Amino acid sequence: MKSSILNRIKALGGNIDNVKGKSVVDDILSISFNTVLYQRPTDTPWANAEDEEPIYGIGEFVDENMDLFNTDKNAFYNKLIEKYFRNTDEGFGQTFWVGKLFTPFREGSSDFEEWNDDFIDDEVTNLEEITKLTKNPKSDFIHLFYDYGYPDHMYMSLSDPNLENPTLFGTDHEVFFNEISNEGTLEDYLSTFMTKKELLEIVKNKLEK
């Protein structure tokens, strides 16, 4: 796997201590996160990025903790990081790392038992977007991320011709592997998330300008 990808994963809070460099698949499966991920605000037709909350509900947090901000900024910023950068299901618009094999075509696997009937039914599953890249209609996958948006699950194919920087494919739990979108490369996708330092820069630019 590209060193720039590993470095970004580490910067985002991922543990890459068990990455050995012998197999991309083994390396990805060895990565873990003790935190969640937040996408950086971007310009939209209805709002500029600088006018958006970098994390859902953070404005309320700021309002509730302004006394702390005014008396001890470092304590304020530490409290902010502790609240948001942790493994929690509380809805802040976060993304979760999964890093788990998904093998609907591999006989003998639990995924095969649960999903193979759907994956061999063209009316239920449509892998065309993936097979355009992989040329393999029966690939194994790694489930990399899930979140609260649409599509809410991100997968990579183990038949990707560029496993050093694989393409991510998005699908949603309501149209699971029937509607699939090409979400670009893993490296580009990781670049859309904020590190703790990058979030603090956004907040400081708002509060200390």
C-alpha positions in Angstrom: 0.0 0.0 0.0 1.2 3.5 -0.8 3.1 5.1 2.1 1.1 8.3 1.6 -2.1 6.3 2.3 -0.6 4.8 5.5 0.6 8.2 6.6 -2.9 9.7 6.1 -4.5 6.8 8.0 -2.1 7.4 10.9 -2.8 11.1 10.8 -6.5 10.4 11.0 -6.1 8.3 14.1 -5.6 4.9 12.6 -3.3 2.3 14.1 -0.9 1.0 11.5 1.5 -0.7 13.9 0.6 -4.2 12.5 1.2 -3.3 8.9 4.0 -5.6 7.6 4.1 -4.7 3.9 3.8 -8.3 2.6 0.2 -8.2 1.5 -2.1 -5.2 0.8 -5.1 -7.2 2.0 -3.4 -8.3 5.2 -2.2 -4.8 5.8 -5.7 -3.3 5.4 -7.2 -5.9 7.7 -4.6 -5.2 10.3 -5.5 -1.5 10.6 -7.7 -0.3 13.4 -9.2 3.0 14.6 -10.1 4.0 18.1 -11.8 7.1 16.8 -14.3 8.1 14.1 -13.8 10.2 11.0 -15.3 13.5 9.9 -15.4 14.8 6.3 -14.2 18.3 5.8 -16.9 20.9 4.8 -17.0 21.6 1.1 -18.7 24.4 -0.9 -22.2 23.5 -2.1 -24.7 25.4 -4.3 -26.5 26.5 -1.1 -23.6 27.3 1.3 -19.9 28.0 1.4 -17.7 25.6 3.3 -16.7 28.3 5.8 -20.3 28.8 6.7 -21.0 25.2 7.4 -20.5 23.4 10.8 -17.4 21.2 10.4 -19.1 18.6 12.6 -22.9 18.4 13.0 -23.9 20.1 16.3 -20.5 21.6 17.1 -22.1 25.1 17.2 -24.2 24.0 20.2 -21.1 22.6 21.9 -19.3 25.9 21.4 -22.3 27.9 22.8 -22.4 25.7 25.8 -18.7 26.0 26.5 -18.0 29.6 25.8 -17.2 30.3 29.4 -14.5 27.7 29.3 -13.2 29.1 25.9 -12.9 32.6 27.5 -11.0 31.3 30.6 -8.9 28.4 29.2 -8.7 27.9 25.5 -6.5 24.8 25.7 -9.0 23.1 28.0 -11.8 24.1 25.6 -10.1 22.6 22.6 -9.1 19.4 24.5 -12.7 19.0 25.6 -13.9 19.4 22.0 -11.5 16.8 20.7 -12.4 14.4 23.5 -16.1 14.8 22.7 -16.0 14.1 19.0 -12.9 12.0 18.3 -14.0 8.8 20.0 -15.8 5.7 19.0 -19.4 6.7 19.5 -22.7 6.0 17.8 -24.1 9.4 18.8 -25.0 11.1 15.6 -22.4 13.7 14.6 -22.3 12.8 10.9 -19.2 10.7 11.4 -17.7 7.9 9.4 -16.6 4.6 10.9 -13.7 2.4 9.8 -14.6 -1.3 9.3 -11.7 -3.2 7.6 -13.5 -6.5 7.3 -13.6 -9.1 4.5 -16.8 -9.6 2.6 -16.9 -12.8 0.6 -20.3 -13.5 -0.9 -18.8 -15.7 -3.7 -16.4 -17.7 -1.5 -18.0 -21.1 -0.8 -17.8 -22.1 2.9 -17.8 -18.5 4.2 -20.5 -17.1 6.3 -21.0 -14.3 3.8 -21.6 -17.0 1.1 -24.3 -18.6 3.1 -26.0 -15.3 3.8 -25.6 -13.5 0.5 -24.7 -15.7 -2.4 -28.3 -16.3 -3.5 -28.7 -12.5 -3.8 -25.4 -12.0 -5.5 -26.1 -14.6 -8.3 -29.5 -13.0 -8.9 -29.1 -10.2 -11.5 -32.4 -8.6 -10.4 -31.1 -8.2 -6.9 -27.4 -7.5 -7.4 -25.8 -5.4 -10.1 -22.0 -5.4 -10.1 -21.5 -3.8 -13.5 -19.9 -0.7 -12.0 -17.3 -2.9 -10.3 -16.7 -5.4 -13.0 -15.9 -2.6 -15.5 -12.8 -2.1 -13.4 -12.0 -5.6 -12.1 -13.1 -7.8 -15.0 -14.1 -10.3 -12.3 -17.8 -10.9 -11.6 -17.1 -12.9 -8.5 -14.6 -10.9 -6.5 -14.0 -10.9 -2.8 -14.3 -7.5 -1.1 -13.2 -5.6 1.9 -15.8 -3.5 3.7 -13.8 -0.3 4.5 -16.2 2.3 5.9 -19.8 3.0 6.8 -21.5 6.2 7.8 -24.9 7.9 8.0 -25.0 9.3 4.5 -25.8 8.0 1.1 -24.3 5.7 0.1 -23.6 4.5 3.6 -21.1 1.7 2.9 -17.8 1.7 1.1 -16.1 -1.4 -0.3 -13.0 -2.2 -2.3 -12.6 -5.2 -4.6 -9.7 -7.6 -4.1 -9.6 -7.9 -7.9 -8.8 -4.2 -8.2 -5.9 -3.8 -10.7 -4.3 -1.2 -8.4 -4.5 -2.6 -4.9 -1.8 -0.1 -3.8 -4.5 2.6 -4.1 -7.8 0.8 -4.8 -11.0 2.3 -6.0 -13.8 2.6 -3.5 -17.4 1.6 -4.4 -20.3 3.0 -2.5 -23.6 1.2 -1.9 -26.5 1.7 0.5 -28.1 -0.7 2.9 -31.4 -0.1 1.2 -30.1 -1.0 -2.3 -27.3 -3.3 -1.2 -25.0 -4.0 -4.2 -27.9 -3.2 -6.6 -27.0 0.5 -6.9 -23.2 1.0 -6.8 -21.2 4.2 -7.3 -17.6 4.7 -8.1 -16.3 6.9 -5.2 -12.7 7.3 -6.5 -9.5 6.1 -5.0 -8.8 5.3 -1.4 -6.2 8.0 -1.2 -8.5 10.7 -2.5 -11.3 9.5 -0.2 -9.1 9.7 2.9 -8.1 13.3 1.9 -11.7 14.4 2.4 -11.5 13.7 6.1 -10.2 16.1 8.8 -7.4 15.3 11.3 -7.8 16.6 14.8 -5.4 19.4 13.9 -7.3 20.3 10.8 -10.6 20.5 12.7 -9.0 22.7 15.4 -7.7 25.0 12.6 -11.2 25.5 11.3 -12.6 26.1 14.8 -9.9 28.5 15.7 -10.3 30.5 12.5 -13.9 31.0 13.5 -13.5 31.7 17.2 -10.2 33.6 17.3 -10.4 35.8 14.2 
